[in-house]
């Protein structure tokens, strides 16, 4: 199969027919063999009924339905495990992404040999204060921290080699950082393509301002995981050892200083009355605890295989 199109959604019943019609026209015009995988992330409207109807009419339509709302990352992860196309394209279901961009994205994967191509909505039609400015700040921070030079990490319109989506594990709210996850797995040829954007036609956005707070916290997590996720002892062990040595040297210095004063009959106060003693003791204790945390982290890394998925699927169509 040449192409898989993955569409996570939540309460987007009004837009699904139009979206699939546009996708079908593009794929038929380009003569692609394709599948469209809709992932219903716990919708409470008639989204699943629309998907089921499309599935009955068109065998290319496949569906995954979650038992409740788990999030976009889990929706993408579930679909990535099932897709069969040599190129995988993701897009949002709200018609703000243009299916007509699919051939250009696919060409960059196959002919320009990119591992991943991300859309860049250079001109946006969102609220400037609540979305555009925070998004620019977020993208700047993501570029600076991850080293992946993309203008728009949040764009849902992306294309991947099949090997990329099979290698990455998208969890939590990490869908924003799929390019970083791909880079961490060794897929370093990451590009972007300027794509058009339009205002939402139906429904309302499912993401509030708090997504940027969560996004920055996730950015810290992925920065740490990319550097120390497979070797936590290198972080916790190093800091723990350093703190223990500083505390031990400080305690030893206080002890030697007290003995010298006693030997020379110089009045000296009790070591336990010196605040520095408790600071040094605390550093030694924290150093040991951090070292143990690094050791336990190493054990967890070795045992993390076979992790249970953090979502429940209630129904499948054609998968």
CORWOGI-V483297 format. One record per residue. PSI is psi in whole degrees, 0 to 359 (999 if undefined). OMEGA is omega in whole degrees, -180 to 180 (NA if undefined). Layout:
((PSI,OMEGA) (PSI,OMEGA))
This chain:
((137,-174) (327,-169) (135,170) (132,179) (120,-176) (127,-177) (99,173) (146,-176) (155,175) (111,178) (58,180) (34,-175) (324,-175) (333,-173) (350,-169) (318,180) (311,-179) (319,-180) (312,-179) (323,178) (317,180) (320,178) (316,-178) (318,180) (317,180) (314,-176) (322,178) (323,178) (321,-179) (357,179) (42,177) (148,160) (127,-168) (166,171) (147,176) (116,-178) (107,174) (133,176) (107,-179) (107,-174) (57,176) (37,-180) (146,177) (0,176) (205,-176) (24,-178) (315,-178) (325,177) (319,178) (317,179) (317,179) (320,179) (316,178) (322,179) (323,179) (328,-178) (327,-174) (117,-179) (343,179) (342,-177) (127,177) (158,-175) (147,172) (131,-180) (123,177) (150,180) (334,176) (180,-180) (116,179) (333,-180) (162,-175) (323,-179) (314,180) (324,178) (314,179) (319,-178) (318,179) (318,-179) (321,-178) (331,179) (341,-174) (339,-171) (152,-177) (348,-176) (150,178) (334,172) (135,-179) (127,178) (133,174) (145,175) (158,178) (162,-175) (3,-172) (9,179) (12,173) (342,172) (144,-175) (115,176) (336,-179) (348,178) (352,-175) (313,-179) (320,179) (319,178) (316,-180) (322,179) (321,180) (327,178) (313,-173) (319,-174) (324,179) (355,172) (37,171) (148,173) (324,-177) (138,176) (125,-179) (140,174) (151,178) (106,178) (83,-174) (319,177) (114,-175) (156,179) (36,176) (172,177) (129,-174) (315,-174) (320,-174) (338,-177) (308,-172) (308,-178) (313,176) (325,180) (320,178) (317,178) (317,180) (314,-179) (323,177) (315,180) (319,-180) (319,177) (312,-175) (322,-175) (319,-172) (335,-175) (0,177) (118,-173) (81,176) (145,179) (336,-172) (85,179) (331,-173) (351,-177) (127,-178) (344,-178) (106,-179) (157,176) (144,-175) (152,161) (149,179) (322,-178) (333,180) (309,-176) (335,178) (341,-176) (334,-174) (155,177) (109,-177) (117,-175) (171,179) (236,173) (33,-173) (4,178) (334,178) (335,-172) (27,178) (320,176) (324,179) (319,177) (318,179) (317,178) (319,180) (337,178) (3,175) (3,179) (91,-169) (345,-178) (92,-175) (126,-179) (181,177) (159,-179) (130,179) (127,-178) (153,179) (163,-179) (147,175) (160,180) (153,179) (134,-179) (325,-177) (154,173) (200,-179) (161,-178) (144,180) (2,-177) (127,178) (186,-179) (336,-178) (347,179) (332,-180) (324,176) (311,178) (325,-179) (318,179) (323,177) (319,177) (326,179) (319,176) (318,180) (312,-176) (329,174) (314,179) (315,-177) (325,-179) (333,-178) (325,-174) (5,-176) (326,-179) (356,-180) (64,-177) (335,179) (331,180) (335,179) (299,-177) (320,-179) (318,-180) (310,-179) (318,179) (315,179) (318,180) (315,180) (319,-180) (317,-179) (316,179) (315,178) (318,-179) (316,-180) (319,179) (316,179) (317,179) (320,179) (317,179) (320,179) (314,180) (317,180) (320,178) (318,-180) (320,179) (317,-180) (318,179) (319,180) (325,-179) (13,179) (36,176) (130,-180) (134,180) (137,180) (166,179) (141,177) (322,-178) (351,176) (358,180) (120,179) (331,-179) (330,179) (317,-178) (327,175) (315,179) (319,179) (319,178) (318,179) (322,179) (317,180) (313,179) (324,178) (317,178) (318,-180) (318,179) (321,177) (317,178) (321,178) (319,177) (320,179) (316,178) (323,177) (319,178) (320,178) (319,-179) (320,178) (320,-180) (334,-176) (2,-172) (349,176) (145,180) (23,179) (136,177) (137,178) (146,-177) (39,173) (162,179) (128,179) (131,-178) (345,-178) (154,176) (155,169) (116,172) (10,-176) (999,NA))
